Amino acid sequence: MSAPLAQRLSATPRGARLARHLTLNQLQAWGIPYGSDVSEAVAVIVAELAANAVIHGRVSGRDFELRLSLPAGSVRIEVSDTLTEQRPPKPGDVRHPDPLDEHGRGLVLVEALASRWEVLDREPPGKTVRAEVDLPGWLSLGGG
């Protein structure tokens, strides 16, 4: 199994951008080419979850965490923050925004691009949003 990535990032727009860049580099290192359908889907999911962690899950002085791994047949994305009061909707309960709304599309994109996703409580207090994108032909990635 390929080594996972775990990185704490500042809960700032810069930290969210860095999460996306780290993701694309890690996928490339795992043999998932930049610009592929999987790479694009994972990058969008990470960008949306990191933005949500920065905007909705930020606690002053606390970072958010990005974890990427390759369980058999998929890329797993986990973004954790330390805010417990505000929980995102569950899969299947995401409200589609009105066409003129300026916000509210992040989890709609996650739900559309992820093969599976869920919201988990974490210790210490906080939450993790976990999403997986299935890898077509994953055995060619070394059994990842």
KAPE-V430625 format. One record per residue. N is the residue number from 1. RES is the residue in one letter. PSI is psi in whole degrees, 0 to 359 (999 if undefined). Layout:
n->{N	N}
res->{RES	RES}
psi->{PSI	PSI}
This chain:
n->{1	2	3	4	5	6	7	8	9	10	11	12	13	14	15	16	17	18	19	20	21	22	23	24	25	26	27	28	29	30	31	32	33	34	35	36	37	38	39	40	41	42	43	44	45	46	47	48	49	50	51	52	53	54	55	56	57	58	59	60	61	62	63	64	65	66	67	68	69	70	71	72	73	74	75	76	77	78	79	80	81	82	83	84	85	86	87	88	89	90	91	92	93	94	95	96	97	98	99	100	101	102	103	104	105	106	107	108	109	110	111	112	113	114	115	116	117	118	119	120	121	122	123	124	125	126	127	128	129	130	131	132	133	134	135	136	137	138	139	140	141	142	143	144}
res->{M	S	A	P	L	A	Q	R	L	S	A	T	P	R	G	A	R	L	A	R	H	L	T	L	N	Q	L	Q	A	W	G	I	P	Y	G	S	D	V	S	E	A	V	A	V	I	V	A	E	L	A	A	N	A	V	I	H	G	R	V	S	G	R	D	F	E	L	R	L	S	L	P	A	G	S	V	R	I	E	V	S	D	T	L	T	E	Q	R	P	P	K	P	G	D	V	R	H	P	D	P	L	D	E	H	G	R	G	L	V	L	V	E	A	L	A	S	R	W	E	V	L	D	R	E	P	P	G	K	T	V	R	A	E	V	D	L	P	G	W	L	S	L	G	G	G}
psi->{140	148	134	165	133	123	130	138	150	142	64	164	325	319	321	318	318	323	317	316	317	321	311	320	318	317	317	317	329	359	14	106	144	135	351	163	317	314	315	316	313	319	318	317	313	316	316	316	322	318	318	320	322	317	313	338	9	132	127	129	2	142	173	164	137	131	135	139	168	76	163	116	2	167	126	131	132	125	123	143	178	5	127	340	325	116	138	163	160	160	137	344	10	127	131	129	160	151	330	357	140	343	174	15	352	305	337	317	317	313	324	325	332	144	326	152	159	164	128	144	152	157	131	177	143	195	158	132	120	132	150	141	120	145	113	136	35	338	334	351	16	24	8	999}
